[in-house]
Amino acid sequence: MGQKMLIFSIMKNLRKRLKLILGITFLSVGMVWFLFQFVLMPEYKATSQILVEQLTSITPQADMPLAEQDPQVADTYSIALRSPEVLGKVIKKMDLKMNINELHEKITVSEAIDSQILNITVTSFDKKEAVQIANAVALTFKEEVPNMMQTKNVSVIPTVTDEVPASPFENSLVFSLGLAGAFGFIIGTLIAFILEMMDTLFKSGRQENKDAATKLQTVFK
């Protein structure tokens, strides 16, 4: 019975340490938020597309996928898309604070399965920048194709907008903040419980010693 009363008293007095519990909770959330905002940088991807209609106006394979027309076609366009001529003009148009090599690393080109479409995917720490670069590369390449490859067989498919879906990083941030809040609250409550239990036991022991001393004084009077 005495132990139950002790635990009940501790739980009741935990309210006195509410500031401690909330402080640890907010500290935990703040640390995770700081980590995600300033240490772990999120990456966003945006993809534009170009349609390679045909290599010549008379080729009988014009409607075939690029890989079936010629195994080297997709590679040729991929190299041309990321060539210094194209990327240099993109940097100049957008006034990007990066060099050609840095922009080259942000761009990947892939062929859509069984089609004449090439995907231009741009990775960036900035949502809007990813979209703008993807669009700029596609449009600039279309402008440069006649000079680079003596053909006008490229069309830009307008599929990229300013709306970039939330990356897994953003979703994990929300989850991590919630987890940090729950973890901080549990740890804060546990610490407060231990402190309150120690305080209660200390006061109880001191009171028992005081009562024992009083009894001894009464006996020897």
N, C-alpha and C positions, 0 to 999 in steps of 0.2 A: 504493500500500500504506500509505503514511504517513497519507494522508487517511482511509482506512478505519479505521485504528487510532485516529485522533483522534476520529472520530465514535463509534466503539465505546466509547472512554473517556468521552466526554461522556454517552452514553446510560447507561452504567454508573453514572456519578456523579450522575445525575438523582435517584436515590433519596435523596441527601443533601438535596435540596430538596423532598422530599415534603410537608413542612409548608407550604411556600409554595404548592404546587399545590392542596392541600386547602383552605388558607386562602382563596385566590381563588375556589375552587369554592363554598365555603359562603357567602362574601361575596356572590357573584352570586345564589345562591338566596335569601339573606336579603333582599337589596334588592328582588327581585321579589315576595317574600312581603309585605314591608312596603308596597310599592306597591299590591298587591291588597287588603290589609287596611285600610289607612288613607287611601288616596288614591282608588282606584277602588272605589266602593261597589257591591256586587251588588244587583240588584233581583229580587224574586220575585213571581210572579203566582199568585193563587188565584181560582177561579171558582165561584160558586154559581149556581143556576138557579131560576127561578120559572115555573110553568105558568099561563098566562092561559087559563082554561077557556072562558069566554064573556063577552060584554059584557052580555047580558041573558039571562034564563032562557028567552026564547022566540025568540031570534034564529035564523033558519035557517042562519046561517053560522057556528055555534058551533065546528064542527070544522075550519074553514078556517084557514090560516096568518094570522097577525096582519096582515101587509101586504096580504092579499087582502080581509080583512074591512073594513079602512079604512086607507088609507095613513098616517093620522095616529095610529093606535092605538099603534104601537110608539114613536113620538116622545113621545106623551102619557105612557106608562108610564115611558119613560126619564127624562123630566123629573121625574115624580113620585118615582121611585126615588132621585133625587139632590136632592130638595127639602130645604130647611132643616128642615122638620118631621121628616123621616125621619132625616137626618144628625145633627140636634141630639140626638135620642133615642139614636142609636147612640153618639155621643160620651159622653153621660151614662151609658149602661149600661156601657160599657167603660172609662170614666174615661180617655179618650184625651187625650194632651197635645198637642192640635191644635185649630184652629178649624174651622168649617164649610167655609170656602173651601179649606183645606188638605186636608180629607178629600174634598171634591168632586173635587179634582184627581187623587186616587188611584183614583177609580172610573170605569169605563167600562161602558156598557150596550149590548149588541148583541142583535139578533134571530137566533136559530138559523134556518138556511135551511129554508124550507117547514115551519114548525112554529109552535106557539103558545108556544114557550119563549123566555124572555129570559135571556141570560147576564149575570151581574153579575161583572165582573172587577176585582179589586183589586190594585194594585201597591204593594209595600212593600219596605223594606230588611230587614225581619224576616219570616221564613217564617211563624211562628205568627200574627203580627199580621195578615198578609194573609189567612190562613184565617179567623181570628176576625171580622175586619171583613166579609168576604164573607158569612159566615153571618149575622152580626148585621144587615146591611142587608136581606137577604132576609126574615128573620123579622120585623124591625121594619116593613118595608113591608107584609107580610101583615097585621100588626096594625092598621096605619094606613089601609089601603085602604077599609074601610067608612066611615071619617070623611072621607077625601079625595075618594073617587069614588063613594060610595053604591053599592058593589057588594062582593060577597064571592067574586069569581071567581078569586082568586089562591091557588095552592098552591105550597109550597116543595118542591123536589126535593132530597132529602138526598144530595148527591153530593160535598160537600167534607169532607175529613178533615184531621187534623193532618199527614198525609204530603204534603208538597209536593215534586214532582220536582225534582231538581237542575237549577238554571238553567244555560244555556250558559256563564255566567260561572264557575261552579264547575268545569265541565269544562275551561274554558280555563285556570283556575288550575293544575290538575294538569299540564296540558300545558306551560304556561309555566314551572313550577318544574322540570320535567324538562329543558326546553330550556335554562333558565338554568344548571342543573347541568352539562349537557354543554358549553355554551359556556364556563362558568367553568373547567372542567377543561382544555379545549383551550387557552384563553388562558393559564391557569396553567402548563401544560406548555410552551407556546411561550416564555413569559417565562423559565421556569427553564432551558430549553434555551439561550436566548440568553445568559443570565447565565453558565451553565456553560461555554458555548463561549468567551465573552470571557475568563473566568477561566483556562480551559485555554490559550487562545492567549497570554494575558499571561504565564502561567507558562512556557510553551514558549519564548516570545521572550526572556524574562529568562534562561532556562537557556542558550539559544543565545548570548546576549551574554556570559554568564559563561564558557561554554566557549571562545568566541572570545578573550576577554581572557586566559584561562589559556594558550591556544596562543601568543598574542603574547608573554606573559611567558616562555614556554618558549623561543621563538625568540630573544629578545634576551638570554637568559642566556649 
